[in-house]
Amino acid sequence: MSIAKIVWAVSILAAIVLAFVTFEYGGAILAVLGLASGFFVSADHRRGVLIAAIFLLVGASALEAIPVVGEYLTAILGSYAAVLAAASVMVIAMVTFERLMPGKSDG
């Protein structure tokens, strides 16, 4: 298993756990894990991460109407949306850095 997959797995597990546990630094943990996860996003998957973050941030509460499990699903998806939002920030920063730095063909 690659380090990228491990970081993403830890991020998802943290999002699930922190959806149910009230912790003072829970948001900071999700943000740091999201930034780390975003660092490992390949160029082919950057657009997908950005789109997933947008749709999950907007639609995380859509499942709240489901009896019994809706509030739990909303909490989990809300936490995972925080991870994806931080990963998107890292993706945007990396793309910006790549565009500003001279490439191999620039001499």
C-alpha positions as CSV (number, residue, x, y, z in Angstrom):
1,M,0.0,0.0,0.0
2,S,1.4,3.4,-1.0
3,I,1.8,6.3,1.4
4,A,-0.9,8.2,-0.6
5,K,-3.4,5.5,0.1
6,I,-2.4,5.3,3.7
7,V,-2.9,9.1,4.2
8,W,-6.3,9.0,2.4
9,A,-7.4,6.0,4.5
10,V,-6.3,7.7,7.8
11,S,-8.2,10.9,6.6
12,I,-11.4,9.0,6.0
13,L,-11.2,7.1,9.3
14,A,-10.5,10.3,11.1
15,A,-13.5,11.9,9.4
16,I,-15.7,9.1,10.5
17,V,-14.5,9.0,14.1
18,L,-14.5,12.8,14.5
19,A,-18.1,12.9,13.2
20,F,-19.1,11.3,16.4
21,V,-16.5,12.5,18.9
22,T,-16.4,16.1,20.1
23,F,-12.8,17.1,20.3
24,E,-11.3,20.6,20.6
25,Y,-8.8,20.1,17.7
26,G,-11.0,17.9,15.6
27,G,-11.3,20.5,12.8
28,A,-7.6,21.1,12.8
29,I,-6.9,17.4,12.5
30,L,-9.2,17.1,9.6
31,A,-7.7,20.2,7.9
32,V,-4.1,18.9,8.3
33,L,-5.0,15.4,7.1
34,G,-6.9,17.0,4.1
35,L,-3.8,19.1,3.3
36,A,-1.6,16.0,3.4
37,S,-4.1,14.1,1.3
38,G,-4.2,16.8,-1.2
39,F,-0.5,16.7,-1.6
40,F,-0.7,13.2,-2.9
41,V,-3.4,13.8,-5.5
42,S,-2.1,13.1,-9.0
43,A,-2.6,15.5,-11.8
44,D,-5.2,13.2,-13.4
45,H,-7.4,13.3,-10.3
46,R,-7.2,17.0,-9.3
47,R,-10.4,18.1,-11.0
48,G,-12.3,15.2,-9.4
49,V,-11.2,16.2,-5.9
50,L,-12.3,19.8,-6.5
51,I,-15.7,18.7,-7.9
52,A,-16.2,16.2,-5.1
53,A,-15.4,18.8,-2.5
54,I,-17.9,21.3,-3.9
55,F,-20.7,18.8,-4.2
56,L,-20.1,17.2,-0.8
57,L,-20.0,20.6,0.9
58,V,-23.3,21.6,-0.8
59,G,-25.0,18.3,-0.5
60,A,-23.8,16.7,2.8
61,S,-27.0,17.5,4.6
62,A,-29.2,15.9,1.8
63,L,-29.3,12.6,3.7
64,E,-30.5,14.1,6.9
65,A,-34.1,13.3,6.2
66,I,-33.5,9.6,6.3
67,P,-34.9,8.2,9.5
68,V,-32.5,6.8,12.1
69,V,-29.3,7.0,10.1
70,G,-29.7,10.3,8.4
71,E,-28.1,12.4,11.1
72,Y,-25.1,10.1,11.3
73,L,-24.6,10.0,7.5
74,T,-24.8,13.8,7.5
75,A,-22.1,14.1,10.2
76,I,-19.8,11.7,8.5
77,L,-20.2,13.4,5.1
78,G,-19.7,16.8,6.7
79,S,-16.5,15.7,8.2
80,Y,-15.3,14.2,5.0
81,A,-16.3,17.4,3.2
82,A,-13.9,19.2,5.5
83,V,-11.1,16.8,4.5
84,L,-11.9,17.3,0.8
85,A,-12.0,21.1,1.2
86,A,-8.6,21.1,2.7
87,A,-7.3,18.7,0.0
88,S,-8.7,21.1,-2.6
89,V,-6.8,24.0,-1.0
90,M,-3.6,22.0,-1.4
91,V,-4.4,21.0,-5.0
92,I,-5.0,24.7,-5.8
93,A,-1.8,25.7,-4.1
94,M,0.1,23.0,-6.0
95,V,-1.3,24.0,-9.4
96,T,-0.5,27.6,-8.7
97,F,3.0,26.8,-7.7
98,E,3.5,24.6,-10.8
99,R,2.3,27.4,-13.1
100,L,4.5,30.0,-11.5
101,M,7.7,28.0,-11.4
102,P,9.6,27.6,-14.7
103,G,9.3,24.2,-16.3
104,K,12.0,22.1,-18.0
105,S,11.1,23.5,-21.3
106,D,11.3,27.2,-20.1
107,G,15.1,27.0,-20.1
